[in-house]
Amino acid sequence: MKRINRVAVLGAGTMGARIAAHFANAGVPSYLLDIVPPDADGPARNKIAAAGLDAAKKSKPAAFFEASLARLVTIGNFEDDLKDVAEVDWIIEAVVENLDIKRALLKKVEAVRKPGTIITTNTSGLPVAKIAEGFSDDFRRSWFGTHFFNPPRYMRLLEIIPTPETDRAALEAIAHFCDVRLGKGIVFAKDTPNFIANRIGTFSVLNVMRLMQEMDLTIEDVDALTGQALGWPRSATFRTIDLVGLDILGHVVANMSREDMGRALLAANASVGTGNSPADARVGRAPSPANASVGRTLLSAALDERSDLKLPDFYKQMLERKWLGDKTGGGFYKKIKGGEAKEDERLALDWKTLEYHPRRKPKFPALDMAKNVEDTGARIRMLLGLGASAPQKGDKAGQFLWSALSDLWNYSANRIPEISDSIVEIDRAMRLGFNWELGPFELWDAAGVETTVARMKKENRAVAANVEKLLASGKKSWYTDDPKSAAGRAYFDLASSSYKPVEVPSGVWSVEVAKKSNGVVKKNAGASLVDLGDGVGCIEFHSKMNTIGTDIVQLISQSLKPGGPGDNFDAFVITNDAANFSVGANLMLLLMSIQEEEWDDVNLAVRTFQGMTQAIKFSPKPVVVAPFGLTLGGGTEISLHAPARQPHAELYIGLVEVGVGLLPGAGGCKEMLLRAIDSASSIRPDGRGESVELMEAMKKTFETIATAKVATSAHEARGLGFLSDSDSITMNRERLLADAKARALELVRGYEPAVPRTDIPAPGENILAALKLGVHLMRQGDYITEYEVKLATKIAEVLCGGNVTAGTPISEQYVLDLEREGFKSLCGEKKTQERIQYTLKTGKTLRN
C-alpha cells in the first residue's frame, strides 16, 4: 500500500490551511501554497499562504493539537514553489469553488507532478470527474474527491468520491491513511451534487425552514425542537448555520440546481446499469444486478426534489445585508456584550421583520416532558405521539417534528441508489458530518418503521418505494443485531432484499460490539466488566456523564483483586463508548453527605476511592486506561494511576477539583508530585530536595492543579504531565478499544507490577514557602480571591509533603493521607459547599 509521508495543499483559505494543520497534528509535513499577490516581491510573494497559516494558528477552536506543530507546514506560492509538489505523495486541491480556476491550476500541477502521485480535490459540490476531464490517463487514474468537513480537526467525516477511472489502490491508500493517521470516518460517495452529508443535511434544513414559515414558528422554537431532543447537536438548526456561515449554506444550496439533479440521476442510472458504484470500485466487486424497480425509484427521487424547497426570502435578504452569522457579528442570533458584572446577551432574529429581540424560551409542554426521557428512541416516539397515546391535537411540537422527520425519512430512502448504494453510508455520513446521534435510517428504526409508514399512508403522505420494498420483504427494520459480524449488526440491502453484515475496517471496534459477541462478566448500575477476548477484560462506565460513584469504585476494586470476577483475565482495559470518559466524582452524593454532616461517610468515600486508584496502580495484572473526551477530576486520577494509557487524540483532561472548592483526593496530587520529582531527577539524578530543577517542576505541577488546567489535546496533556512519553496516542476514536487491548496484551508478557514507594524525597518547607509566596503575589494583584488563597495553600501543603525538611523520605500512603485530610477539611467550608451547589445547578464554576 502506498505510504503518505509528505503532502501538498493547494489553497490556503479556511479549509486548506486547516487541512494542512491537521496533517501536522498527525506528524505529516506539508507544503501550503497559494497565489502571489499583485506586484509582490520577496517574502511578500507568500503573503496569502502566510495569512492562511496565521489564521489557522489563531483559530478557535484550535486547529493544531499544540502550537509548535505549525513548524511542519511550509508556506509558498503557485509561481515559485509549485515544483515542490514533485516531492510529495499526495496533492490536495482546495482553491475557490470555480471549475475554470481549478482546471487552470491543475494543468500546471500536471506538468510538474511525478507520475503516480495521488491528487484529489476538496470540492464540496462540483462534479469531480468533470474537473479532470481531458487530463492525462495517469492523472485521471490518480484523481478523485476527498471532501473534508470544517473544521477538519474536529469533524470526523471524510467523503471519498471516486470517478469511474480512479485506481482502486490509490483509493485504498488514502482511505487507510485518513482512517488511521488522521482519525477520519470514511464514507464512499457517488459523484452527485453535494455528495451525501450535505445533500441530506441541506434538504433537512430547507424543509425545516419551510415548515417554520407554514406553521408560524420562531427561530427559537425551531432550535428547541431540532436539537438534543432528536439527538442532534445542541446548536440545532439556526445556531449551527450561524457557526458555519449563512453564505456557506447558500453555496451548498446553489449546487442543487435542476441541471445538477439531472446529472445526478443520469450518473445514478449509469452506475446502476454498470455496477460502477464507489464500493464496487473500491473492493473490485462484480457489478450488482440492476432490477426493474430501479427506474421507478429514480423517477420518485426526481419528483422528490421539491420546487418549494429553496432559500426563503428572509434568508436571501440576510445574505444581501451580509448578516452571515458569527463571522460578521450576527445572523439568526446576535451577541450583545454585557456591561460591568453583566453576562453577554444573545438576541434572536424575528424572520418576519428581520429585527432582533431578547431570546424567548419556547413553550412546548410535550418537549419539556420528553427531556426527562434518556433513550433517544423512546423520546422521539413520545414526541411524535407514537406510543400508547395518539398524537395530541394542537401539539405544534409533535406536528412539526412528524412533518420534518417523515419528509427526511422518505427523502433519504429515495436517495438510494442515486447518492449511495446502501443506507449505511448515509447514516454514517450524517453521524460524522452533522454530529447526529443517529442517522436517518437509524432514527427511523428508533421511531418504528412499520408504525410510521402506516401513519404516513393514513395521512395520504407519499411513501418511498424503498421502504415499501423493506416491508414487502417481511422485514420491519433497516438494521438488525448480528453478533457474529465485526460491527455487531446487519443492514437491509435494497439490491438483494436481505440483511447483510455492516462492514467495518479491521481494528474498528466498540465495547457494545464486544458485549454482543463475548458477553458481560459482571454488571451493576454504574459499570460493567466485559470480556474482550484473548484474556483481556474491559471495565466500562455507564453512569450518567460517567460520574464516578460507589458502583464504579466497587466494580473496579472487585474486578482487580485476586479471587474477584476478573480472576480469569490476564489484563484489563478501562474505557467506554460514551462521548466522554468521565466528568469526575459524583458531586451530588458528596454534597448530600456534607449537608447531613455525615463526616464518617465522607472519610470512608475518599478512602474507598483512594483504594480503587491504588488497586489500578498496584494490580498484579496490567491495567490500560483509554481516556477520551472530557476526562476530569476523578477520571483523571483513574488515568494517572494506570501502568499505561492509550488516549484518544481529542482528550480534555485535568484535575479541576479546585473549581468546586476541593483538591484531588484520590491520589491525583500524589501522582503529579511523583511525576514532578521523577522529571527533576531525570535532568539531575543527584539533585537535592530543593534543586532548581525540582523547584521548576513543582511550580509547574502546582500551577496545573491550583488553576485547574485542562489539556485541549493528548499532545498538550503530555506536556502537562497527565500522559507519559511511552503512552501512544490513537487518532481515530473508533480504534481506541482495539489499540488499548493490543497495548494491554503487550504489557502481559513479563509484566512486573509497581511497588508502593516509601522513599519519596519530600519537596518540603523551602519549596512550600516559594509556592505560598507566589499565591500571595497573585492575591496582591487581585488575580485570585481570598478563598482561592486558602485552596491554593492547602494544595501546596499536600504537594510538598507538609512543612517538613526538604528531602525527608515520605511514602505514597503518607501523601494519600495528606490528600484525604485536606479534602475533608475543605468539605466543611461554607464557600466550598457554595461552589459545589453552584456547579450542580449551572454546570459552571463559582469564584467566591
C-alpha positions, 0 to 999 in steps of 0.5 A: 500500500502506498505510504503518505509521508509528505503532502501538498495543499493547494489553497490556503483559505479556511479549509486548506490551511486547516487541512494542512494543520491537521496533517501536522497534528498527525506528524505529516509535513506539508507544503501550503501554497497559494497565489502571489499577490499583485506586484509582490516581491520577496517574502511578500510573494507568500503573503496569502499562504502566510495569512492562511497559516496565521489564521489557522494558528489563531483559530478557535477552536484550535486547529493544531493539537499544540502550537509548535506543530505549525513548524511542519507546514511550509508556506509558498506560492503557485509561481515559485514553489509549485515544483515542490509538489514533485516531492510529495505523495499526495496533492490536495486541491482546495482553491475557490469553488470555480471549475475554470480556476481549478482546471487552470491550476491543475494543468500546471500541477500536471506538468510538474507532478511525478507520475503516480502521485495521488491528487484529489480535490476538496470540492464540496459540490462540483462534479469531480470527474468533470474537473479532470476531464481531458487530463492525462490517463495517469492523472485521471487514474490518480484523481478523485474527491476527498471532501473534508468537513470544517473544521477538519480537526474536529469533524470526523467525516471524510467523503471519498468520491471516486470517478469511474477511472480512479485506481482502486489502490490509490483509493485504498491508500488514502482511505487507510491513511485518513482512517488511521493517521488522521482519525477520519470516518470514511464514507464512499460517495457517488459523484452527485451534487453535494455528495451525501452529508450535505445533500441530506443535511441541506434538504433537512434544513430547507424543509425545516425552514419551510415548515417554520414559515407554514406553521408560524414558528420562531427561530427559537422554537425551531432550535428547541425542537431540532436539537438534543431532543432528536439527538442532534447537536445542541446548536440545532438548526439556526445556531449551527448555520450561524457557526458555519456561515449563512453564505456557506449554506447558500453555496451548498444550496446553489449546487442543487440546481435542476441541471445538477439533479439531472446529472445526478440521476443520469450518473445514478442510472449509469452506475446502476446499469454498470455496477460502477458504484464507489464500493464496487470500485473500491473492493473490485466487486462484480457489478450488482444486478440492476432490477426493474424497480430501479427506474421507478425509484429514480423517477420518485427521487426526481419528483422528490426534489421539491420546487418549494424547497429553496432559500426563503426570502428572509434568508436571501435578504440576510445574505444581501445585508451580509448578516452571515452569522458569527463571522460578521457579528450576527445572523439568526442570533446576535451577541450583545456584550454585557456591561460591568458584572453583566453576562453577554446577551444573545438576541434572536432574529424575528424572520418576519421583520428581520429585527432582533429581540431578547431570546424567548424560551419556547413553550412546548409542554410535550418537549419539556416532558420528553427531556426527562426521557434518556433513550433517544428512541423512546423520546422521539416516539413520545414526541411524535405521539407514537406510543400508547397515546395518539398524537395530541391535537394542537401539539405544534411540537409533535406536528412539526417534528412528524412533518420534518422527520417523515419528509427526511425519512422518505427523502433519504430512502429515495436517495438510494441508489442515486447518492449511495448504494446502501443506507449505511453510508448515509447514516454514517455520513450524517453521524460524522458530518452533522454530529447526529446521534443517529442517522436517518435510517437509524432514527427511523428504526428508533421511531418504528418503521412499520408504525410510521409508514402506516401513519404516513399512508393514513395521512395520504403522505407519499411513501418511498418505494424503498421502504415499501420494498423493506416491508414487502420483504417481511422485514420491519427494520433497516438494521438488525443485531448480528453478533457474529459480524465485526460491527455487531449488526446487519443492514437491509440491502435494497439490491438483494432484499436481505440483511447483510453484515455492516462492514467495518475496517479491521481494528474498528471496534466498540465495547457494545460490539464486544458485549454482543459477541463475548458477553458481560462478566459482571454488571451493576448500575454504574459499570460493567466488566466485559470480556474482550477476548484473548484474556483481556477484560474491559471495565466500562462506565455507564453512569450518567456523564460517567460520574464516578460513584460507589458502583464504579469504585466497587466494580473496579476494586472487585474486578482487580483483586485476586479471587474477584470476577476478573480472576480469569483475565490476564489484563484489563482495559478501562474505557467506554463508548460514551462521548466522554470518559468521565466528568469526575466524582459524583458531586451530588452524593458528596454534597448530600453527605456534607449537608447531613454532616455525615463526616464518617461517610465522607472519610470512608468515600475518599478512602474507598476511592483512594483504594480503587486508584491504588488497586489500578496502580498496584494490580498484579495484572496490567491495567490500560486506561483509554481516556477520551473526551472530557476526562476530569477530576476523578477520571483523571486520577483513574488515568494517572494511576494506570501502568499505561494509557492509550488516549484518544487524540481529542482528550480534555483532561485535568484535575479541576477539583479546585473549581468546586472548592476541593483538591484531588483526593484520590491520589491525583496530587500524589501522582503529579508530585511523583511525576514532578520529582521523577522529571527533576531527577531525570535532568539531575539524578543527584539533585537535592530536595530543593534543586532548581530543577525540582523547584521548576517542576513543582511550580509547574505541577502546582500551577496545573492543579491550583488553576485547574488546567485542562489539556485541549489535546493528548499532545498538550496533556503530555506536556502537562504531565497527565500522559507519559512519553511511552503512552501512544496516542490513537487518532481515530476514536473508533480504534481506541478499544482495539489499540488499548487491548493490543497495548494491554496484551503487550504489557502481559508478557513479563509484566512486573507490577509497581511497588508502593514507594516509601522513599519519596524525597519530600519537596518540603518547607523551602519549596512550600514557602516559594509556592505560598509566596507566589499565591500571595503575589497573585492575591496582591494583584487581585488575580485570585480571591481570598478563598482561592488563597486558602485552596491554593495553600492547602494544595501546596501543603499536600504537594510538598509533603507538609512543612517538613525538611526538604528531602525527608523520605515520605511514602505514597500512603503518607501523601494519600493521607495528606490528600484525604485530610485536606479534602475533608477539611475543605468539605466543611467550608461554607464557600466550598459547599457554595461552589459545589451547589453552584456547579450542580445547578449551572454546570459552571464554576463559582469564584467566591 
